[in-house]
Every structure is written in C-alpha cells, then in structure tokens.
Amino acid sequence: MSNTNDEKQKMPDFSPGDTVRVSYKIIEGEKTRIQPYEGIVIAMNGKGISKTFTVRKIGADNIGVERIFPIYSPNITQLTIVRKGRVRKAKLYYLRAKKGRAATRVKEKIS
C-alpha cells in the first residue's frame, strides 16, 4: 500500500483537454524500452487505484489512435503536461468525429 501512495504523489494534476506525453515502459521478451505517447486526454474513468485515462493522438495517414492507461501503473515512467486545455466537457468523445487539424484543436488554458 505504501507504494501506491508514492505513485499518487508524483503524478501531475491533469484533466481532459490537456495534451500529455506519457513515457510507457514496454517489455518485449528480455528487452525493455520506453515508448513515448503524446496526445490529448479525452476521458478519465474510474475511482481510486483503478482510475484510468484515455489519450488520443492522430497517427500516420490521419488515423486516430486511442490508448487507455491506468493512472497508477508502474509501467508509466514519466508523465509530462505539454499544454493545458480549456474544455467544457468531461468526456471529449466528439473529437473522434473530427478530421485533420480540428481533431486536435482544443483552446489553451491561460492561467
């Protein structure tokens, strides 16, 4: 249980609409590598230790790619907030229907 509290303390405060870069540790056989994944947080789900967040990015050929990460996963080595977004909804599923530049357009939060 103490490991969980340590993980909670080092997680930055982010919300849907923010653009984040997640460094995720991938184990392939005996090799371990860190894969960066950058995109817009479109949803936060769950409570407590099983809380997850969904990140959407636009890949090659304008294909949207979504990935769900557990917030307290030990495989997340680093999570950085690239930019804060200002949105009015908690779930940004409407971005799935957008094409091109509009799919990543979220107003920036001025603090």
QUIBELGI-V345394 format. One record per residue. RES is the residue in one letter. PSI is psi in radians with two decimals (NA if undefined). BURIAL is b if it has 16 or more other ideal C-beta (glycine too) atoms within 10 Angstrom, else e. Layout:
RES;PSI;BURIAL / RES;PSI;BURIAL
//
This chain:
M;-0.57;e / S;-0.52;e / N;-0.66;e / T;-0.73;e / N;-0.64;e / D;-0.72;e / E;-0.69;e / K;-0.64;e / Q;-0.58;e / K;-0.04;e / M;2.22;e / P;2.80;e / D;1.96;e / F;2.87;b / S;2.98;e / P;2.44;b / G;-0.33;b / D;2.53;b / T;2.15;b / V;2.72;b / R;2.03;e / V;2.14;b / S;1.95;e / Y;2.26;b / K;2.16;e / I;2.26;e / I;2.02;e / E;1.78;e / G;-2.08;e / E;-0.14;e / K;2.54;e / T;2.29;e / R;2.80;e / I;2.16;e / Q;2.11;e / P;2.49;e / Y;2.01;e / E;2.31;e / G;-3.02;b / I;2.33;b / V;2.04;b / I;-0.25;b / A;2.63;b / M;2.28;e / N;2.64;e / G;3.13;e / K;2.77;e / G;-2.44;e / I;-0.34;e / S;0.29;e / K;2.43;e / T;2.83;e / F;2.57;b / T;2.25;b / V;2.30;b / R;2.30;b / K;2.80;b / I;2.02;b / G;-2.75;e / A;2.56;e / D;0.53;e / N;0.65;e / I;2.22;e / G;2.35;b / V;2.20;e / E;2.52;e / R;2.40;e / I;2.20;e / F;2.34;b / P;2.33;e / I;-0.70;b / Y;0.49;b / S;2.36;e / P;-0.23;e / N;-0.20;e / I;1.93;b / T;-0.56;e / Q;2.49;e / L;2.02;b / T;2.50;e / I;2.02;e / V;-0.81;e / R;2.57;e / K;2.37;b / G;2.66;b / R;1.93;e / V;2.83;b / R;-0.07;e / K;2.73;e / A;-0.50;e / K;2.12;e / L;0.78;b / Y;-0.31;e / Y;-0.32;e / L;-0.35;b / R;-0.56;e / A;-0.24;e / K;2.66;e / K;2.61;e / G;-2.35;e / R;-0.57;e / A;-0.42;e / A;-0.33;b / T;0.13;e / R;1.94;e / V;2.35;b / K;2.50;e / E;2.46;e / K;2.20;e / I;2.09;e / S;NA;e
//
